[in-house]
Each structure stands twice: as structure tokens, then as C-alpha cells.
Amino acid sequence: MRSNFRTMICLLPMHAVLGVLACCALGTRAMAQTTAASASAAREPGLEQLGDELRSAISALADAGAFGAVRLEDLHLDLRIPAHRMNDLGLVVDSAYPAQDGVLVLGVTPGLQAGKMGVRAGDRIVAINTVSLSGGDQAVARLREVVAGLPDRAAIALTVSRGGQPLELKGAVSSRRLPAMRLQVGEAPTTADATARPAAGCGRISDFDVAPRQRQLHAARVLTIDGQLAGPSDSHVFRVGAGSHTLEVGERIDPKYLPFNDRQRQAGERGHAGKKLEVVVAPNTTLMIAARLIPAKLGDWRGGAYWEPVMWKSSEEACP
């Protein structure tokens, strides 16, 4: 694992996953012995290296006191991460000794966007898309926040200082679609799942954008579920109990499909806010949510009349 002097600028880097690990519930069961099946899986490409890195990370967390008085052999961690989109520029920056003006680049991953834009080790990034990165400790967090919030293929402009001279570097975001992940360390308590799981079962609500445009279906964002925030901004799949739910959904329609400009679009405050959608989630089912354009009202941006939230597809998917 890389030292904390470096920060990978992406949506969910490995060190962020490990930070979540340190906050997971601690159980009291002994760590399971490696089975023949897991030993076979570890021989698959990449899995053995991932296992080595996770063991090293858990050991480092234990040395740092992250698990308190719990012994490693008694440790139980259960981490679940929904499928999500990740923006990774391929930058390694100095987060331990931040500059007062900008973020120092320690390295660039070959083949990723920062390298294609011409960023070099030793550059100091002073602004991204006109957002200033001055201010020392908050600069790295501000850089990561801006990158994470950009849609796929969005334009990106970096203002860097190289050898004391300002330089503008331009490119576009290239997102990765990562699958849902579940990591379990140690044996789970024998009765925990049975007591915690609702009798009615569970399902999922997803706003992952795979809606067919030929059906006037476009990207949407689930803002709230039953009055509660749906989750982190990078999440696109939400686990819910089986039954009825009230969603607040916002549209993320590409402007090229709209006959009016962004100024008009944003002026209609109601249209820019979310709309209600009632859904019924069956056990072990994932509902896909989208924004549907209404052709007869396509020119009416006031009040967001041009679109409506819909559940356009359901699919069977086991919900643990």
C-alpha cells in the first residue's frame, strides 16, 4: 500500500476503502481458514495481489490502533459498496505537506487522463475548471471533490505552475463503471444476519444510467428515499426493504436533447428540483429509475414540464 504522503485522485481509491474498513463493526468470531475454493479463486489474475494488499492494510490498521483492543484473530469486518462510477485522473499528489498555493503532483499514472493532458511530476495544480486550489490543507479535498462531481466525458481544465510559469492543460473526464463489492474479513456472527434482516426481504433501487434513449429515457438521480438522503453522491444503487417507497428524483438529461438553454433550464426552479415517484420493490428485485422526456411538452422548461421520473425496468437480483 502507498504511504499517506500520496493521494490518488479518484472517486474511491483503495485507501478510502481501507478507511471504511476501520469504521466497520467488530465481531468476536475467529478468522476463517482459507478454503479450497478461496485458494483456487486466489490464483485468478489480480486476486492474489489484492489479497496481499488487504492483509498488509489490515495489519497496518491494527498497528495504528484502529481496532482498539480487539485481537486480529477475533476480528470481523463486513464492508459493502454499491456499484458506482469513478473518475480517476491518474494523479498522485502530496497530501501530507500541502502547498499554500496549489497541489503538488508527485506522479502521473501512464495512460490515464492527467498524463494524456500533459501533467508532469513536479507540476503544481493551482486551479481546476476555474476553481482555485489555494488554501493549504483543503486544496486536495477540493480537487478530489471537483473531479468526483464531473459527469462522464465532461471537459476539464487544469491551471498548473511549471517552473514558475502558468500553463493551461485541457482534456475530458473518462469514467470507470465499477461493480458492487462485498468484503468480509473473519467469520460473521452466526445469528447476526437472521436477526437484522427484515422478514419481508429487501431489494434495490438504481439510477445507474443504462436507459435506452430511443424510448425517450435519460439519466436521472435518486435524491431521497422516503424523505431521507439516498446516499453518497457517488452511489447509484440503494438497498431498501421490500415494499412501497417514495422517491424524490432529479433529471440529469444531456443538454443536447433539450431545445432550450441551461439558463432557462436552471431558471425553472421547480423543474431543476426533484419530482416524486412512488415505487413498490419486490424482494430480491432491482428497480431501474430514469427521466423520461415528454415530446408534447419538450419546449416547456417552466416547472420542469418536459420530463417525468419513471421506473422503466425491473430485474431479479439476490439481495443479501
Secondary structure, 3 states (H helix, E strand, C coil): CCCCCEEECCCCCHHHHHHHHHHCCCCCCCCCCCCHHHHHHHCCCCHHHHHHHHHHHHHHHHHCCCCCCCCHHHCCEEEEECCEEEECCCEEEECCCCCCECEEEEEECCCCHHHHHCCCCCCEEEEECCEECECHHHHHHHHHHHHHCCCCCCEEEEEEEECCEEEEEEEECCEEEECCEEEEECCCCCCHHHHHCCCCCEEEEECCCCCCHHHCEECEEEEEECCEECCCCCECEEEEECEEEEEEEEECCCHHHCCCCHHHHHHCHHHHCCEEEEEEECCCEEEEEEEEECHHHCCCCHHHCCEEEEEEEEEECCCC
